[in-house]
């Protein structure tokens, strides 16, 4: 094809535009061209669409993607794991690139806070060549230094995109705020990040997991992923009533670990009161500026809480996520999480589906 199509965010809170760009045929040293096969709609994409993060417009959204290698630039011979790469291979990749040289990369070893970090589907203006730097397109251009992963033949693309960035995000978060064997865990939110957090907590040895969220089809997914109990926020509308139920579930003391995966500040106000004394509260869902919180800090002091934040993930977390997906149980659950598929020209309907919590995982098939 001489041109490729992409769904482009041109203005906040406005419909995405279907545009055409020149098809790419050459890749520079270390670069790659990939034909997109499936692209996930992340909750962060909805935040971007609503203008809750400042990004360069116009932008091609999409940072959860699987595709086929079309062109490999000079020097690109192996993936992040050391496996040989060739045209036609099915691949996924880490969504961001860091410099490796700045204060946070080199000195503090916090590469997700790299001063030059850029993410596909977020950081690149579509008006700037090579234009195609997001998953909502038929083709994507990967920069040199991208952590590419060749996917095993027996690992379905649905499982990889069903897990999306949520799984790597949860792995990074729970690495920073560990769940220990035998812990009780409360997960706020039953979207993709919440489901991934349930999976990672279960795999880490949590024995009792309570999921707080909705709507009912998401709560059913939470139970399938390993939640031992659920609270539907549409049925139990009062915060105090939900708190009493959560404390009763954990024996009256509160959870060892509470993981916020909602993305709205009120969830933090509610969640800070749910850990036991000496417990941990992981704020994982606040990836956009959706507003402020207003809780009494005396709670942190009195309960001797550990409050932990986590931002993004590194290639090693993608690697761990892919290895988790090699376990048939998790592979099947994450693949089945995809319940809505849209062609590229229905990207707006896909975003509305995610915004309205009307599906498990929603994807585009360019």
C-alpha positions in Angstrom: 0.0 0.0 0.0 1.2 3.5 -0.7 -0.7 4.9 2.3 -1.7 3.7 5.7 -4.7 4.7 7.8 -4.5 6.0 11.4 -7.1 7.2 14.0 -5.7 10.5 15.2 -6.5 12.6 18.3 -6.5 16.2 17.0 -8.3 18.0 19.9 -9.3 17.0 23.4 -12.8 15.7 23.9 -13.4 15.7 20.1 -13.8 12.7 17.8 -10.7 11.1 16.5 -10.1 11.7 12.8 -9.3 8.9 10.4 -6.2 10.1 8.4 -3.9 8.7 5.8 -0.1 8.9 5.9 2.6 7.7 3.5 3.4 4.0 4.1 6.9 3.6 5.4 9.2 1.2 3.5 12.7 1.9 5.1 14.0 1.8 8.6 17.2 3.4 9.9 19.8 1.7 12.0 18.3 -0.2 14.9 14.7 0.8 13.9 11.8 -1.4 12.8 8.6 -1.1 10.8 5.7 -3.2 12.1 2.3 -4.0 10.5 -0.2 -3.6 13.3 -2.5 -6.6 13.9 -4.2 -5.6 17.2 -4.1 -2.6 19.4 -5.6 -2.3 22.9 -7.6 0.7 24.2 -6.1 1.6 27.5 -7.8 3.6 30.2 -5.0 6.1 29.9 -6.1 6.6 26.3 -9.4 7.8 27.6 -7.6 10.2 30.0 -5.6 11.5 27.1 -8.7 12.0 25.0 -10.3 13.9 27.8 -7.3 16.2 28.1 -6.2 15.0 31.6 -2.6 14.8 30.4 -0.8 17.2 28.2 0.4 15.6 25.0 1.5 16.9 21.6 -1.5 17.2 19.3 -2.2 15.7 16.9 -1.2 12.3 18.2 -1.9 8.7 17.2 -2.9 7.0 20.4 -2.2 3.4 21.2 0.6 1.9 23.4 -0.6 -1.7 23.7 0.1 -3.3 20.4 1.0 -6.6 18.6 2.1 -6.8 15.0 4.3 -8.4 12.4 7.8 -7.1 11.6 8.0 -5.8 8.1 11.5 -4.1 7.9 14.4 -4.4 10.3 17.0 -1.6 10.3 20.7 -2.3 10.1 22.0 -3.8 13.4 18.6 -4.9 14.6 19.1 -8.7 14.7 17.8 -9.8 18.1 15.0 -9.0 20.5 15.3 -7.9 24.2 15.7 -11.5 25.3 18.4 -12.3 22.7 16.1 -14.2 20.4 16.9 -13.7 16.6 14.5 -11.4 14.7 13.4 -11.6 11.1 10.7 -10.1 8.9 7.4 -11.7 9.5 8.0 -12.4 13.2 5.1 -11.5 15.5 6.2 -9.1 18.1 5.2 -6.9 21.0 7.3 -4.1 22.6 7.7 -1.9 25.7 5.8 1.2 25.2 8.5 3.7 26.2 12.1 4.5 25.6 14.5 6.0 28.2 17.8 7.7 27.7 19.9 5.7 30.1 22.1 8.7 30.8 20.1 11.1 33.0 20.0 11.6 36.7 17.1 9.2 37.2 18.3 6.5 34.8 22.0 6.4 35.8 22.2 7.7 39.4 18.9 6.9 41.0 18.0 3.8 38.9 14.4 5.0 38.4 14.2 4.8 34.6 10.4 5.3 34.5 11.1 8.8 35.7 13.7 9.4 32.9 13.8 13.1 32.0 13.7 12.2 28.3 11.3 9.3 28.5 8.9 9.0 25.5 6.0 6.6 25.0 4.4 5.4 21.8 0.9 6.6 21.4 1.5 9.5 23.9 4.7 11.5 23.3 4.9 11.9 19.5 3.2 14.5 17.4 1.7 12.8 14.3 2.6 15.9 12.2 6.3 15.1 12.6 7.8 12.5 10.4 7.8 9.5 10.5 4.3 10.2 11.8 3.4 6.6 12.7 4.3 6.3 16.4 1.0 4.9 17.9 -0.9 1.7 17.7 -4.2 3.1 16.3 -2.7 2.7 12.8 -2.1 0.1 10.2 1.7 0.5 10.6 4.0 1.7 13.4 7.6 2.9 13.3 9.7 1.7 16.2 12.7 3.8 17.2 16.2 2.4 17.8 16.5 1.2 21.3 12.9 -0.1 21.6 12.6 -3.2 23.7 11.1 -5.6 21.2 9.9 -9.1 22.2 9.4 -11.9 19.7 6.3 -13.7 20.7 6.2 -17.5 20.9 3.9 -19.2 18.5 1.8 -20.7 21.3 1.2 -17.3 23.0 -1.9 -15.7 21.4 -2.0 -12.0 20.5 -5.3 -11.8 22.4 -3.6 -12.8 25.6 -0.8 -10.2 25.1 -3.1 -7.3 24.3 -5.7 -8.5 26.8 -3.1 -8.1 29.5 -1.9 -4.9 27.8 0.2 -2.4 29.7 -2.0 -3.2 32.8 -0.1 -6.4 33.6 3.4 -4.8 33.4 2.1 -1.8 35.4 0.8 -4.1 38.1 4.0 -6.1 38.2 6.0 -2.9 38.7 3.7 -1.6 41.3 3.6 -4.8 43.4 7.4 -5.1 43.0 7.6 -1.6 44.7 4.9 -2.5 47.3 5.2 -6.3 47.7 2.4 -8.7 48.4 3.7 -11.4 50.6 2.7 -15.0 50.9 -0.5 -15.3 53.0 -1.4 -11.6 52.7 -4.9 -10.2 52.5 -5.4 -7.8 49.6 -8.0 -5.3 48.6 -8.1 -4.1 45.0 -10.0 -0.9 44.2 -11.1 -1.0 40.6 -12.0 -3.9 38.3 -10.8 -2.5 35.0 -7.7 -4.0 33.3 -5.3 -2.7 35.9 -7.4 -4.0 38.7 -7.7 -7.4 37.1 -4.0 -7.5 36.5 -3.3 -6.5 40.1 -5.6 -9.4 41.3 -3.6 -11.8 39.0 -0.2 -10.6 40.2 -1.3 -10.6 43.9 -2.7 -14.1 43.5 0.5 -15.3 41.9 2.5 -13.7 44.7 0.6 -15.8 47.3 -2.2 -13.6 48.5 -4.8 -15.8 50.3 -7.7 -13.4 50.5 -8.5 -10.8 47.8 -11.4 -8.4 47.8 -12.3 -6.4 44.7 -14.2 -3.2 44.9 -15.6 -1.9 41.6 -18.2 -2.6 38.9 -20.3 -3.0 36.8 -21.4 -6.6 37.4 -19.6 -8.1 34.3 -16.3 -6.7 35.6 -16.9 -8.1 39.0 -17.5 -11.5 37.5 -14.2 -11.1 35.7 -12.6 -10.2 39.0 -13.9 -13.4 40.6 -12.6 -15.4 37.6 -9.1 -13.8 38.1 -9.1 -14.9 41.7 -11.0 -12.4 43.9 -12.6 -14.2 46.8 -15.1 -11.5 47.4 -16.5 -8.4 45.6 -18.3 -5.2 46.4 -20.4 -3.6 43.7 -20.1 0.2 44.1 -23.5 0.6 42.3 -25.2 -1.5 45.0 -23.2 -0.4 48.0 -23.1 3.3 47.3 -21.9 4.6 50.7 -18.2 4.9 51.5 -18.7 4.0 55.1 -20.8 1.0 54.3 -18.1 -0.2 51.9 -15.5 0.3 54.5 -17.4 -1.8 57.0 -17.8 -4.6 54.5 -14.1 -4.4 53.6 -13.1 -4.6 57.3 -15.4 -7.5 57.9 -13.9 -9.3 54.9 -10.4 -8.9 56.5 -11.3 -10.0 60.0 -12.0 -6.5 61.3 -8.4 -5.2 61.0 -8.1 -4.1 57.3 -6.0 -5.6 54.5 -2.3 -6.2 54.5 -2.1 -4.4 51.1 -4.6 -2.1 49.4 -4.1 -1.5 45.7 -5.8 1.5 44.1 -6.4 0.9 40.4 -9.3 3.3 39.7 -7.7 6.4 38.3 -10.1 8.9 40.1 -9.0 10.7 43.2 -12.0 9.8 45.4 -10.8 6.2 45.3 -7.6 7.4 47.2 -9.7 9.1 49.8 -11.6 5.9 50.3 -8.7 3.5 50.1 -6.4 5.2 52.5 -8.6 3.9 55.4 -8.7 0.3 54.3 -5.2 -1.1 55.2 -4.6 -2.6 58.6 -2.3 -0.8 61.1 1.2 -1.1 59.7 -0.2 -2.1 56.3 0.5 -0.8 52.8 -1.4 1.4 50.3 -0.3 1.3 46.7 -1.5 4.2 44.5 -1.4 2.6 41.1 -4.2 4.1 39.1 -3.5 7.9 39.2 -1.9 8.3 35.8 -3.6 11.5 34.9 -4.4 14.8 36.5 -8.0 14.1 37.4 -8.0 16.3 40.5 -6.9 16.5 44.2 -7.5 14.4 47.3 -8.5 15.5 50.8 -7.9 12.9 53.5 -6.6 13.4 57.0 -2.9 12.7 57.1 -3.3 11.6 60.8 -4.5 8.3 59.3 -1.1 7.7 57.9 0.7 8.5 61.1 -1.7 6.7 63.4 -1.9 3.6 61.4 1.8 3.6 60.5 1.0 3.2 56.9 3.4 2.6 54.0 2.0 4.7 51.1 3.7 3.8 47.8 3.4 5.2 44.3 4.4 3.5 41.0 4.7 5.0 37.5 4.8 3.0 34.3 7.1 0.0 33.9 10.4 -1.1 32.5 11.2 -3.8 29.8 11.9 -6.3 32.5 8.4 -6.0 33.7 7.1 -6.6 30.2 9.3 -9.7 30.1 7.9 -10.9 33.4 4.4 -10.3 32.2 4.9 -12.3 29.0 6.3 -15.2 31.1 3.2 -15.1 33.3 1.2 -15.4 30.2 3.0 -18.6 29.4 1.0 -20.2 32.2 -2.1 -21.6 30.5 -4.5 -20.4 33.3 -3.5 -16.7 33.0 -3.1 -16.9 29.3 -6.7 -18.0 28.9 -8.1 -15.4 31.4 -6.3 -12.5 29.8 -7.2 -13.5 26.3 -10.9 -13.9 27.3 -10.8 -10.4 28.8 -11.2 -9.0 25.3 -14.9 -8.7 24.8 -15.2 -5.8 22.3 -13.4 -5.5 18.9 -13.6 -2.5 16.5 -12.2 -1.7 13.1 -10.0 1.4 12.9 -12.7 3.6 11.5 -14.7 3.0 14.7 -12.0 4.1 17.1 -14.4 6.7 18.6 -17.0 4.0 19.4 -14.2 2.0 21.0 -13.1 4.9 23.2 -16.7 5.4 24.3 -17.0 1.7 25.1 -14.0 2.0 27.4 -15.2 5.3 29.0 -18.6 3.8 29.8 -17.1 0.6 31.3 -19.2 -1.4 28.8 -16.7 -4.2 28.1 -13.8 -6.2 29.5 -10.9 -5.2 27.3 -11.6 -3.3 24.0 -9.3 -3.5 21.0 -8.9 -2.1 17.5 -8.1 -4.4 14.5 -6.5 -2.1 12.0 
